[in-house]
């Protein structure tokens, strides 16, 4: 289950979304709600939501400013932005924030459900890629002692050129700068 946070200054919208959309069936758990960007910022670090569904125009702090601040604190957070304004500048800023969707209000529950299904598929793919990258990093770190030994062996036997040795040494975190070698 992915953690989702609702941020909208209209309580009717937050309540309506919770009542109409079957978040759990779509793979999301609503972990928190906020009525403005400042309240959301206070909640986000403790809740660590994967997705933040936010309105653009809210009192105290607008949705786009909030998204920028959340990105600094929680770089992996993703955003779905709701707006009652068909404004190109807002959409452009949402794209710069790497938002998953920019939706215009009103939106039907059927359309919104399809969007959440699509978002879940995208998040699943990203999670799989991160897991694969983590496994590759772990395998590299486990192989590092052997790779270092092979590099040093090649250096001693003269089977490696200087440029290749320097590049490999950097990659394997070996300092070749020394007055003497034994």
N, C-alpha and C positions, 0 to 999 in steps of 0.2 A: 504494500500500500504506500502510495505517495502522500506526503503531508501537504495539505492545501490550506491557505489562509485567505479569508475574505476581507477586503478593505473597501468600504463604501460608506459615505456619510449618510446615506438613506437606509435606515434600519429595515424598511419595507423590502428593499431590494435584497439585503442580506438574508432576511427571514424567508423571502420568496424563493431565493435560490436554494436554501436548505430544505424547504418543503417540496419543491418541484423536482429538483435534480437529485437523483439517487447516486450521490458521490461514491458511496462504498461499493456499489455494483460496478462502477466505472474504474475502480482501483485507487480512489482517493479518500483520505480521511480529513475532515475539516478540523484542524487543530486549534484554530483561533480566529477571532474576528476583531476588526478595529473600525472605528468610525472616521478616522483621519490618518494622515501619514505619520504624524508624531506618535500617536498611539501604536501604530503598526511597528514603528522603529523600536519602541520599548518592548514589544512582544517578540519580535523576530529572532533575537539572539537566543532566547530561552526555548522557543518553539522549533527553530531551524526548519521552516517549511521548504519543501521542494518547489512549490508553485505558489505564487501570490496572484490572486485575482483582484484587480484594483480598478477603481474608477479613476478618471483623470482629474476631474475638478472636484476638489474637496476643500473645506476650510482648513486653515492653519498650515497645511503643507499639501501641495497637489501631488497626484499620483506619480508623475514623472520624476519629480524631485525625490520623492520617497524611494522610487526604484533605484535611482542613482546612489542614494545613501545605503540602501540595502545591499546593492552590488559590492560596495566597499567592505561591508561586514560579512556578507554571505555570498561569495563570488559564484557559487553554483546555483543560486536561486534563479528560477525562471519566472516570467511574468506573462499574464494574460491581462490585457488592458481593455477595459470597457469605457466607452465614451458616447456621450450624446451629441458629440460634435464631429462632423465630417470635415475635419481640418487637416490639410496635408502636412502642416508643420508638426502637429501632434503625432501623426502617423510616422513621420520621418524620425522624430525623436524616439518613438517607441522602437523603431527598427534599430537605431543606434544602441539602444539598451538591450538588444538581442531578445526582444519580447517574442514569445512563441505565437501570439495572436494579438491583433488589434481589432476589437469588435465594436460595432455601432449598436447602441441601444435604439429601440427595443430589439431583443433577440428572442426567437422562439426556443422553447425548451428542447424541441427536437434538434434544431440546429446546434444549440449549445451542447447537447449530449454528444452529437457527432464530433464536435470540436474537442471535447474532453477525451473522447476515445482516441482521436488522432494525437492529442498531446501525450496521452499515456503511452502510445506506441513509440513516439519520439523519445520520451523519457526512458522507456525500456531499452531502446537501441543505444542511447547515450550511456546508460548504466552498464550495459554489456561491454561497450567500448572501454569505459573506465576500468571495469573488472579485468578485461584482457590486457590493458596497459599496465595495470598493477601486477598482473601475473608475469608479464614480460620483464618489468623492472625487477621483480623478485628473482626471476631466473638469471638475469644479468648480474645482480648483486651476489647470488650464490656462485656464479661462475667466475667472478672477479679474481679470486686468488689464483685459479688455474690460468686465466688470461694473462695476469701479471707475470706469472712464472714463465709462460710461453714467450712473452715479449722479452723478458730478461734473458732467457735462453737464446733467443734469436740474436739479440745484441751481442752476447758473448761469442756466439759461433760466427758472427758476421753475415748472417743470412738475411739481414734487413737493412734497407737504406735509412739514412739519417732522417729524411723528411717523414717517412712512414713511421719510424720509431718515435719521433717527437709527437706526431698526431696520436698514435696509440697510447703513448705515455700520458698525454693529457686526458684522453678518454678513460684510462684506467686509474687516474689519479696518482701517477708516479712522477716525482720530481726528478728530472734528469740534470738539473743545474747543480753541479758540485765541482769542487776543486779536484777531487780524486775519487776513483772507484776501486773497490776491492772485489 
